[in-house]
Amino acid sequence: MNLPYFTHPQTWDVIVAGGGTAGAIAGIAAARAGARVLVIEALGSLGGTGTNAWVTPLMRNVSAGENLNRGLTDESKARLLARGDGAVDPNGNDNWFNPEGMKFVLEQMLLEVGGEVLYHTHVVEPVMADDVDGRWLMVDGKDTAHRVPLTAPHPFPQATGHKTQAIHSLVIHNKGGLQALKAAVFIDATGDADVAARAGVPFHAGDEDGIHQAMSLRFTLAGVDTARLCAFLNANGQGQTGEHFLHFWMVWGKNSTLEPLFREAVESGVLLERDGDYFQGFSVPGRPGEISFNCPRIRPDLHDGADPWQLSAAQVDGREAIDRLTAFCRASLPGCETAFIGVVAPMVGVRESRRIVGDYTLTLADILDCARFPDVICRNHYPVDIHSVKGGARLLHERDGTAPYFAKDAYHEIPFRAIVPVGISNLLVPGRAASSTFEAQSAIRVQQNCHSMGEAAGIAAAWAAREHDGRVRDVGTDALQTELRRLGGNI
Ligand SMILES: Cc1cc2nc3c(=O)[nH]c(=O)nc-3n(C[C@H](O)[C@H](O)[C@H](O)COP(=O)(O)OP(=O)(O)OC[C@H]3O[C@@H](n4cnc5c(N)ncnc54)[C@H](O)[C@@H]3O)c2cc1C
């Protein structure tokens, strides 16, 4: 079937597909670097998983007591604080934020520097430069053509010198129908590498068995008496720094003091066994009396966030579990007796789906050995953190060991090449779909690293558009690092 589309007359320097955690920051960075930028976003606000999947707080990424992600991350935190949507706890942790506030902050940062945004629009398919005159051919949309088995030798050890193709435009779909939008450089920040995969970039997906990390549907309970909840948690072995910075959890078999309450609830039919696979609650700045939950986990057979049928079923499965967890909290957690559901995240939280094959693929060994790279764009000390759907290995959260990475002042680096997909000259892929193995992705995927990758991608894209006819590999990484440092980057 051939579907006609109309090509928009305008050309942008940089088009960002997906205005999420990495994409919003990439758009802001590119616009500040002087590019004419358009951010295309499927939903009606920026921030992606951090806002629309309600993933709060930012996970700490610290080495020797210092935040490793600075630059635009710091600026967004300062703006959140100023509007009462951010907070610093008594331990100096400045990562608490209100996702609804973050939507405003990111939008203001993009628009005030002249960036444009197109909401409620899906990026459907790239049009390759070699194929501009052709009509977009809709084929069976299965991903398998470019999927690379993890056990196969890396097909593109170094893409430099490989024949590359360029993307001419992106076909989008919205209330206006199908249109193609042109740019010199594209940033695929869809999280699922939608653009890269459709452009033919090979990718990995899941672990050695093709099984992905668990998805979750996050929610909040409002109307909580947090003073009473705090007192209960303090009295029950989950020490709190105060009622405004609550953090509590339960995972079967991990010695949580809340486990007996969960066991009782399962036995009385309030909860299912799997509701205790992962349960975690946090306070949210600017929203007194509200707790944000990093759960429920979605049914293990629904683990592929790039499969639209699984994603839809996950939303339903998650909502059912939210009803169960709400009943549990009301019945078993003092302070929650009259709580009600405040938010059910509009986006299912997808931890891992496609991971592109880039000019460099970050590995677990790179992390454990604290690898350094000449083209570093980001430093990470967040641990390997796999939310596995496989029985027996439900949670792997490595913080201790003998590898160099477990020292307090350790970190590894993420190279620019990890966001440069093989085979395409004018595309960058920052965020959770960056080139990495399953284990390495579980460490680098946290939001602040996505910000840092996005910031580097935005600047590089702007420079590639202005000075290199769109070729991202021609951007000098020494100059990029100098610029990132000038903007506060900790690299
Ligand atoms: C349940 C869960 C808990 C987590 N916990 C934490 C935590 O506590 N702290 C932390 O720091 N990190 C946490 N993470 C990790 C982190 O939140 C994500 O890895 C990160 O936000 C991903 O950023 P991204 O930019 O790659 O993708 P996203 O932020 O998901 O951005 C992708 C954007 O692209 C849009 N989009 C997708 N496809 C298209 C398309 N075809 N066309 C147009 N738009 C499109 C989406 O709507 C979205 O806005 C968690 C993740 C999950 C899922």
The ligand as a Gaussian input file, in Angstrom:
#p B3LYP/6-31G(d) Opt

LIG

0 1
 C        9.097000       2.926000      35.849000
 C       10.380000       3.669000      35.684000
 C       11.035000       4.131000      36.802000
 C       12.209000       4.849000      36.660000
 N       12.792000       5.378000      37.771000
 C       13.710000       6.343000      37.598000
 C       14.036000       7.186000      38.676000
 O       13.528000       7.025000      39.782000
 N       14.896000       8.214000      38.441000
 C       15.505000       8.397000      37.225000
 O       16.306000       9.318000      37.083000
 N       15.222000       7.587000      36.189000
 C       14.309000       6.596000      36.341000
 N       13.920000       5.854000      35.275000
 C       14.632000       5.972000      33.990000
 C       14.316000       7.232000      33.193000
 O       13.131000       7.839000      33.650000
 C       14.193000       6.954000      31.690000
 O       15.169000       6.046000      31.260000
 C       14.363000       8.246000      30.894000
 O       13.423000       9.201000      31.351000
 C       14.184000       7.985000      29.411000
 O       14.387000       9.192000      28.719000
 P       14.322000       9.238000      27.128000
 O       14.520000      10.654000      26.745000
 O       15.208000       8.219000      26.538000
 O       12.833000       8.793000      26.773000
 P       11.441000       9.497000      27.200000
 O       11.627000      10.418000      28.353000
 O       10.493000       8.393000      27.335000
 O       11.106000      10.382000      25.942000
 C       10.567000       9.882000      24.750000
 C        9.579000      10.921000      24.232000
 O        9.291000      10.665000      22.871000
 C        7.902000      10.702000      22.664000
 N        7.679000       9.785000      21.535000
 C        7.922000       8.453000      21.505000
 N        7.698000       7.978000      20.281000
 C        7.337000       9.034000      19.522000
 C        6.992000       9.173000      18.154000
 N        7.017000       8.144000      17.318000
 N        6.644000      10.409000      17.699000
 C        6.636000      11.491000      18.536000
 N        6.956000      11.403000      19.842000
 C        7.315000      10.182000      20.317000
 C        7.290000      10.253000      23.974000
 O        5.962000      10.719000      24.100000
 C        8.249000      10.900000      24.974000
 O        7.867000      12.213000      25.282000
 C       12.765000       5.082000      35.368000
 C       12.109000       4.595000      34.245000
 C       10.916000       3.906000      34.396000
 C       10.211000       3.444000      33.167000

